[in-house]
Amino acid sequence: MNTPAHHALHAGRPLPAGARYLGPHTSRTPLKVTVVFRRMGEPPVPAAWPQSPRWPRGEFGAHCGADPADINKLRNYANLHNLKETGCEPHRRVMHLSGSVDALQRAFGVQLGRYRLPGLSRYVVGCEQAATLPAELAPSVLAVLGLDRRPVAKAHFRKALATPNQTYTPLQMGQLYAFPPNTDGSGQCVALIELGGGFSQADLTTYFTALGIATPPTVTAVSVAGGKNSPGGAADPEVMLDIEMVGALAPGAAIAVYFAPNTDQGFYEAISQAAHDATRKPSIISISWGGPEDSWSASSLAAMQSALEDAAALGVTVTAAAGDSGSSDGESDGQPHVDFPASSPYSLACGGTTLTASASAITSETVWNETAANEGATGGGVSVDYALPTWQQGSNVPKAANGYAGRGVPDVAGDADPLTGYQVRVDGQDEVIGGTSAVAPLWAALLARCNQSLGRAVGDVHAALYQIGETAFHDITQGNNGSYAAATGWDACTGLGSPDGQMLLAALAAQSPPAAGAPSAGSGKKHHPGRGRHA
């Protein structure tokens, strides 16, 4: 399908082991795709931390959105191929197109097929080739999302198979990690990205009332790309865990839950819409879903990375779970892998520990690794897609297995072992759940409380955290996640360690004196990374 006049938009996405091709996709139902454009001008990330975003949400698109000329070129091309434009948001660099299977295949040089994937009861529409566009149009487009509708991520939560050793409410964990007093996240909005599942307001009311939270947080469901709050499915524990962690630890913060389909299109749209949401104005995005770097197509990674870069540029912190399958990230090739989007340098990657406590004090905290008992282990390792950032250059990050000097994962950690897990409520039942899925919302809640106290959003906080170092962290020095072992200082199991919230806030305040007048947002110093496999 790829003629000399057309250029591919990066490599396609490999099929997972056990996938079966069932034949061409011949449905007469139109498909909707999201075209992601390149950005106008230079990358918009501020040069130093703390610093307000150069452009607030209302002005961002005029400087960092899609080029009007690029939009017009694609619009003309879509008309030529009988594709209907259903929406265009230049500030988010997206155009939405709808068309028949035949029209989309001709326009983008692909063949859509039906695939049976392991563990799924229904076939999915997939596309193994990369989309192609004419040479004069290809450079302006990062990705065409929605042609391939295979799931891209899994939720990083774990239920204990054995009887847990010790369990905690989120409030108890907030005490153990010394979350700063006289803060509750008021004035902040935390966005949760969910690729399935749902929540029941009755469950949330019951849960927060039992914890003694007099005024439960406001929780709003936001529909993205056809996704919606749909309780009753396998992903409900993820959704409820995220909401209950943030809601218990930052009850003053508004919570916006962005529900999207589990596709590259849905995942991108959820992050992009949350980052640019001028109504709810999230200051933090928490993501507990992901997949190994090499399971993504290059164009999907490029689009997702651009959405995460938008978030950083807008002063929004992104926390992301590092995975629950140790240094292999669930792959079976015997090589270490890291999970994306945690591996993005614009994500605060959250690893996992095993934590025991007596009274209100931590007595032991080690790397979470219960692999021998099939109870999971923290993800962590070295990216093969994103270069070592400047803020991590003093952290002794090892090279990746292929010799690439990549970004180290995770950055930070928290209790994630299901055997020392969290007491939550899901679909009318009280349960204990662990996984790095719990750590991303835990850090989101902590940073919401820091934002409240500082009177400004910390934004991309990497540079600050690595500069602060051990004084604000419990350094985890025992255990391993398979290929990597804990050590003094940063390591590829638990990053800098688990938080001492009061020390962290004090250190951030010392670096970031309150801004005069209205609160503004800060962002982190950022190395603009090249791609390891494709640089």
Buried (B, 14 or more C-beta within 10 A) or exposed (E): EEEEEBBBBBEBBEBBEEBEEEEEBEEEEBBBBBBBBBBBEEEBBBEEBBBBBBBBBEEBBEBBBBBEEBBEBBBEBBEEBEBBBEEBBBBBBBBBBBBBBEBBBBBBBBBBBBBBBEEEEEBBBBBBBBBBBEEEBBEBBBBBBBBBBBBBBBBBBBBBEEEBEBBBBBBBBBBBBBBBEEBBBBBBBBBBBBBBBBBBEEBBEBBBEEBEBEEBBEBEBBEBBEBEBBBEEEBBBBBBBBBBBBBBBBBBBBBBBBBBBBBBBBBBBBBBBBBBBEEBBBBBBBBBBBBBBBBBBBBBBBBBBBBBBBBBBBBBBBBBBBBBBBBBBBBEEEBBBBBBBBBBBBBBBBBBBBBBBEEEEBEEBBBBBBBEEEBBBBBBBBBBBBBBBBBBEEBEBBEBBEEBBBBBBBBBBBBBBBBBBBBBBBBEEEBBBBBBBBBBBBBBBBBBBBBBBBBBBBBBBBBBBBEBBBEBBBBBBBBBBBBBBBBEBBBBBBBBBBBBBBBBBBBBBEBBEEBEEEBBBBBBBBBEBEBBEEE
